[in-house]
């Protein structure tokens, strides 16, 4: 037995788990630490029986169409599994020989643990990427004081200077107001070392789909006036000289960060990756998320190795799938071989490498999303045409699907395909249809974002077995919001009205999920639930919204037989919250749903988050 070496507590809450409380290779149980290998899931499951009584328990059991109307009172958990769900009286019969731990919920609400099948947890918590903080609505020339005050001296992990927060439109306005001048020239004299030598600098725009760079960054990336815009790389150029002006869009920005955050060049980044993964698990547990997908796992930056270390040390407090990034500018033969070597879908492991992330297009506010009809708004000129652009073409996506969706006797990768424009949606569905394998191979590919879809393509999701994943947690997605109204100027009022058509997709019979895209939007699932009820013609009811965040998310992660609902035999993955959200829906108090607080998060029978508020 080892001494207790760590107790993680922060103000009004606690994160609890094996390695927060015990040394590596040991497991805490009833206040003591016992020898237990972390790679043995059965050993790691708490062995005590726990009876949760006097609760309002929404099972999301899809065999019961009225689960949202008639919640259960009690649930029994043993060895990490649910062994009973029903009445208090029947639950207490499981207390034999009266050694179960009894938790009186005092009529608090229990829901299945949330699934977030599209988020960026490691990136969102990384300490290297946002050293210089900029403002979205401030002109670039009015933000130079940030650099003059020396924010770059605080940079960690890399010799590059990284920042975040501006709007690309402020840079474009600068170019329009100052003909012949380049945004990179604003950065060049300010970001230098003590000897006056230039430091490469990359400032990510608030949408993450463009960056503002200095001349040194362009030099190290090998970008010149002759560099072509292809494979999702867009380098804006001075119309007079043809030289890159410092505004870099889409994959070209990602490639800049690849150089800045290369752990082979800057080994300290490996520890920072690991720390970011741990920090993200804290965030997930606090918000009741027990299963998630890291939906853009940069394997060249060794993000996957950070997650593997976390799992090896027994600190992985979520079921996690890594969606391996398909690099748009990488040689296909080399990349496909590399991706094949990563595949792992071991049901005994919490961590899996079983999805691939592919970008078809960009985003609507920069007109880089691929659309079927020309953009209504033509200015400012982004030098990419009126229909947007592709990262992956339809034919290229077909090749990747064909080679990676069936690897090991029917097993293969599921694809997460970034699709914002309706043109990209059609191309992605075409590629999936053309690459569809025979009936012995079940695919669960997913289009994520689904901001614009042509009405003719919506029925194809059900026909092709493609999952539609939307994010509505951000206020900017809400009808009537400033962000939503801005879309009207790009695609017209009619199309903007039906962005992220949740109801149309659900009504079509498609399998639909909701996610956060954290940290583009708030990670809190209750924001997504509240917003889903208030989307004008595309609103859905709370029962459907909860299913999208739980059992449907489990389906998209191929674990609906283990989790996603509270049924006998499934893993005990659940949350206790302070509000009965279905009662709030009944009362029409939709915005009160977003104020719901998680009191307890449980993964496989183990408390991984709890507040100091007594249940």
N, C-alpha and C positions, 0 to 999 in steps of 0.2 A: 504494500500500500504506500502511495506517495502522499505527501502533504498537499493540501490545497494551495495552488500557486497563483490563481488569478480569479478575481470576481469582477465581472464587467457590469458596472451600474452607472447610469447617467440620469441624474435628477429624477424625473418621474417615470423612468422605465428601466428595464433590464433586458439585456440579451443574454440568453442562457444556452449552453450547449457544451458538448464534451470538452472541447479544448479551451473554452473560456474559463473552465473550472478545474481541469485536471491536466497533468503533464501528458506529453505525447505518448500514445500507446496505452493510456488508461481511460477509464470511463467513470463518470460520476453517477452514483445511484444511491438515493436516500442519504445524501450528505457525505458519502464516502467514495473513494476512487479505487476502481478495480482494474486488474489487467484485462484488456480486451483489444484485440487487433482491430484497427480501423477498417481494414478491407473486408471484415466479416460483418455483413449487414445484420444477420440474425443475432449475433452476439451484441451488436450495438443497439438493438432495439430494447427500450426499457421493458423489463419483465413484469413489473407490477401491473395489477388491474386497477383501472380508474373508472369510477362511475360518475358521469356528469348528469346531475338531476336538476329538476326545476328550470328547464331551459325552454327557449323557443328555437327549435332546431329545424332549419330548412334543409332538407336532404338533397335536393336537386336530382332525385331519383326519377329518371325519365320513364320508368315503367309506371309511375304514379303521376297522372296528368294534373293532380290537384295538390302536389307537394307544397306549393306556395300558399295554399288556402288552409291546409291542416298540418301545421308543424308538429313535430314530435316533442315529447317532454324530456326524454333522457337518452343517453348514449353510453355504451360501455366499450372501453378500449383495453386491450391486453396485448402485450408483445408487439406494440406498434400497429396493431390491426383493430378495426372496428368489429366487435363481436355481437353487438346488439344495438338496435335503434327502436325506440318505442315509448311506452309509458313508464312513469316513475315506479309503479308497483312491480311491473315485470323486470325492470332494470335491477331493482334491489334484490331480486331472486338470484342475481349473479354474484351477490356478495357472500360467497361461501368459500372458505369457513370464516367469513366476516373479516377478511384481511384486505379488502379492496380500499383504495383511497377514495373518499367521497368528496366530490366538488359540487357545492351548492351554487348553481349559476344565478340564483335569485332572479330568474326570468330574463336573464340576458339572452341575446341572440347568438346562435351558432350558424355559420355558413361553411361550405367547403372552402379549403384554401384556394386563393385566387391563382389563376394561370395568367401569365403575361407572355404571350408567344412572340412578342417583338419588342425588344428593348436593347439598350446599350449600357449595361450596368458598369462594366469595367471602364469604358471611356468616360462615362459621366462622373466617375469618382477619381479620375486620374489627376495627380497633382502637377503634372508637367505641362498640360495642354493650354492653360488659360491664365498665364502669369500677368499679362498686360490686359486690364479690363477696360473695354471701350463701350460707348453708348450707341444704341441703335439709331436714335433720332438726332444725333449731333454731327455737324459737318466734320469731315476729316481734318481740316485745317484748324478746327476748334478743339481737337482732341490731342494735339501734339504735346500738350503739357504732360500727358501721361508718360510719354517717352522722355521728355526733358527732365522729368522728376526721377528718371532712372528705374522704371519698373523692370527693365530687362536685367538689372543686377540681381533680382530675386529669382531668376529662372533656375529651375531644378532639373536635373536628369539629363540635360542635353546642352550643347554649346550654341544651339539655335535659340532665338527669342520667339516665344509663342504667345498668342493672345486671342481674344474672343470678344464678340459682342456688337460690332458695327453693322450697318446695313450697306449692302452693295449699291443701293440707290443713292446714298450720299456720295459714294465714289463716282458714280456715273454723272451725278449733277456737277461734281467738281470738274470732271472732264469737259462737260458741256459748257460750263461757265468759264473755263480757262483753256481755250483751244490751243492745242500743241503741247500742253503740260501733261505730265504723267503722275498718277498717284504714288508710284514708287519713289519719286523724287522727294516726296514729303518725308519718307522714312529714312532715306539714305544718310543724311547728315546727322541724324539723331541717334541711331542705334549703332554705336561704335564702342570699342573697348577703350581703355585708358590711354592707349597709344594711337588712337584714331583709326584703328583698323575696323572695317565693316564687319558686323555680326549678322549672319543670315536671319531674317525675320519673316514670320508667317502669322498673319492675323486672320482667324477664322470668322466669317460672317455669322450672324446669329442663327441663320437657317442651317448652317454647316455645309451649304452647297456652293460656296465661293470663298476665296481668301484674298487678302491684300498682302502683297509681298514686296520686299525691297530688291534692289539690283543684285545683292550678294546671293540671295536665295535663288533667283533666276539663274545666276551664273553656276552655282553648285548643282542645280537641277539640269544644267545643259540646255536651257531654253534660249533660243535666239530668234531673230526675225524669220528664219527659215523653218522653225518648228511648226509642224502641221497640227491642226485640230482634228484629232481622231480618237477612237476608242473612249469617248467620253471626256477627253482632254480639251479644254478650251482656254486659250491664252489670248486675251484681248490685246490688240496692238494699236499703236499710235498711227492714225491714218496718214500722217505726213511722212513719218520715217519708216514705218513698218516694224519698229522695235516693240517688244512686249512692254506694256505700260504699267504692269504691276497688279492688274485685276485678273485673277485666275479663277476659272469656274469648274465646277463638278470634279471629275476624277483627277484633273490636273492638281487640284488642291489636296486631294487625298495623297497623291504621289509626293507632294511637298512634305506632308507630315510623315510619310514613310521614311524619308531621308532624315528628318529631324528626330524621329523617335525610333531609330534603329538600335536595338539592344546589342548588336554585334559591334557597333561603333561606340555606344554609350552603355556599358554593362550595368550601371546603376539603375537603368530603366527596368531591369528584371525585378528588382525588389519593389519598385514603384508599381509595376503591373500587379504584383502579388498583393501589395497593400490596397490597391484600388479594388481588386476582386473581393477582398475581405470586407472593405468598407461598404461595398455594394450589397453584400449579403445582410449587413446590418440594416440597410435601407429597406430591402425587400421584406425582411422579417417584421419590421416595424409596421409595414403597410399590409400585412396579411398575405403576402405573395409567397407561396410554397413551391411553385414551379415556374420556370422562366426560360426564355431563349435569348442568349446573347447573339443578336441578329446581325452582327457584322464582325465576326471574329478575325482580327488581323493576325494571321498566323506568321507573317513575315516579321511582325513586331513581337512574336512569341506570346501573344495573349493566351493562347491555348495552354501553353506550359504553365502559366500562372494559375489557371484554373485546375490543372492537373496537380499542382503542388498543394493547393487548397484541399482538394479531395484526398490526396495521399495523407495529409495531416489530420483528416477527420473534421475539417472545419466547414465543409460544404453543407450549409443549412438550407438547401433548396434542391429540388430536382432540376437539373440544368442541362440544356442542349446548347452546344456550340454550333452556330451556323457559320461554316467556314467561308470566308470572303473569296469570291472569284475575282481576281485582279483583272480589270478590263484590258490593261496594256501588256499582260504577260502572254508569252507564247502558249498557244492552246495545248499542244502536245505535252509540253513540260508541265503545265499547270494541271491538266487532267490526271496525269500520272501522280502528281503530288497529292491531289485531292483524293484519289483512290487509296493512297497509303494512310490517310487520316481516318478513314471510316471506322466507326465503332458504335455499336448499338447494343451493348451488353446490358440485359435487364437487371443484373445484379449490381450495377453501378448507378450512382446518382448522376454522374457526369457522362454525357454522351456526345460524340461528334457525328451527327447523323443528318445534318441539314447543310445546304449550301445557299449562300446569299448572292443573288445576281441583281444588278441594277439594269433595268431596261431603259430608264430615262431619268430626268432630273425633277424639277419642281415647277409649279405654275408661276409663282411670283417672279422668277427670272426667265420665264418662257423657255426653259430647258426641258419641260415635260413634253413628251411626244403626243401631239393632238391630231385628230383626223381632219379638222377644219382649221384654217388659219386663225391665229390669235387675233382678237379684236383690237387689242392695243399693240401699236407698232413701235412705240418709243419707250425708253431709249434704245438705240441700236446696240444689241449685244453680239452682233456679227455671227449669228447662228441661224438666220432665216425665220420664217413665220410659222413653222410646224414643230419647233423644238428639236430634240436630238436624241440619239441612242448612245447608251454605253454598250450594251449587247444588242446586236441585230436579231431579228427573228431566226435567221438561218444559224447564227452562231449559238443561240440558246438551244435550238434543236439539237445541235451536235453535243452540247454539254449534257442535256437531258438523256440523249440516246446512250451515252457512254457511262453515265453515273447513276441512273435511277435503278439499275439492275446489276449488282456487283456479285453478290454471293447467294446464288440459288434462290432468287426472288427478293432478296434484301438489297437495298440500295438507298441512295440519298433522297430525301425530300428537299425540294427547292423552295426557298422564300424569294419571291421575285418582286423587287421594288417596282411598282407601277403607279404612276400618278395620272398621266394623260390617257385619254381614251384610245389614242393610237397605239400607245405601248400596251394597253390592256388587250387590244385585239391581237397584236403581234404575239404577246405572251401566250394567249389562249390558242392561237394557231400553232405555235411551236409545241405546246403540250399535246394538242390533238394529233399532230403529225408524228410525234415521238411516242405516242401511247403504246406501252408494251402489251403483251398478251395477257389474258385473264389470270395467269398464275402470279402476276406481279401487281401488288396493290400500291399505287402511288398516292401520296397525300401532299401534293404540291399546293402552294399557297401564293396568291397575289396579295401583297400588303400595300396599304394606303388606299387603293381603289377610290381615289378622289373623283376622277371622271371615268364613267363607263357609258358606252353607247348602249341604248336600251336593247338592241339586238344581241349584245354580248352577255347580258345578265343571265338569260336561261342557260348559257353554255357552262356556267360554273357547276350546276347540278349535273348536266349531261356528261361533263368530263371528270367529275369528281374533284373539282378544284375548290380549295378553301378560299373564302374571301375574308381578309383581315383588315378592319378599320380602326382608326384612332380618333376618338371624339373627346378625350379628356381635356384637350386644350380649349380655352375660351375662344381662340381665333377660328375654331372650326364651327362655331355656333351660328346659325342663321341670324342675320342682323348685326353681328359683331363687326367691328372695323376691318378685321382681317377678311371676313367673309364678303363684305362689301367691296373690298379691294379686288377680290377675285372677279367681280362682275366686270371690272375694267379690262380684264385679260381675256375672259371667255364668254362674256355676255351674261345677262341676268338669269336667263332660263337655265343654262348649264350650272352656273354658280349656285342656283337654288337647290340643285340635286347632287351636290358634291357629297361624297361618302354616303351612297344610297343604302343605308342599313336595312330599312324596311323593305325596299324593293328586292334586295338580295335574300332576306329572310323569307319573304312571301314567295319567292321563286323556288323555294325548297333547297337552296344552296346551303352548305355547311358554312357558317359564319362565326368568326371570333372577333373579340375586341382586345386591343392591347394599348400600351401607353406610348411606345416609341421613346421612352425615357432616355435622355432628358430633354428631348424636343418638347414633350408635354409632361405634365405632372405625373408622377409614378402612382399616385393615389387612385386605386380602382373606383372608389366611391365618387370621384369626380366624373369618371367615365360613365358610371351608372346613372348619375343625376342628369348628365348632358344627353344621354341616349334617349331619355324620356321627353326631351324638349327640342326636337329637331324638325319642327313643323311637319311637313308631309312625310318625312323620313324618320319620325319618332317610332320607337318600339316600346313595349311594356316592360316592366321591371323583371317579370319572370323570364322573358326572353333574354334580357340584358344580362341577368345573373348566369343563365346557361351559357351565354357567349363567353363569359369571363371564367367559367369553371369547367363544366363537362365538355363543352366544345373545344376549349383550349386544350384539355387533356387529349381529346381526339387528335388534334393537330400535332401533339407531341407523341402520339402512339402509346398513350398510357391510360386510356379511358377504362381499361379493365382493372387498374390499380388505384386510381385516384380521380378527382374531379367531381365526385358525389359522395354522400355519406351513406354507404351501404355496407351490410355485413360482408366481411372478407376483404374489404378494401383497406388501403393504408389510412391511418388516422391522421390525415392532413386537413386541418380545419382552423377557423378563426372564431374567437369570441369577441363580439362587438357590443357597444353600449346602446345601440338603437335598433328597434325593429323596423327595418327599412321598408317592409311591405305594408306596415301600418302607416308609414309616412306617405307611401304612394297612394294608399286608399284615401288619405286625408288631403291629397293634392299638394303636399308640402315637399315638392321634388327637390328644392334646393337645400332642404334640411338633410337630405341623404348624403350630400358631400361633406357634412360635418361629422359623420359617423367616425368614431374612434375605435381602433383595434385595442382590445384589452389583453388578448392572449393569442399567440400564434403557435400552432402545434404541427410538427412534421414527424410523421411515422411514430406518433405517440409521445414525442419529446417536446417539451416546451422550449421554443427557440426565441420567443419574445414574450414579455409580460410587463404590464405596468405595475406600479405600486398600489393601484386601486384594487381593493379586495373584491373578488367575485362574489 
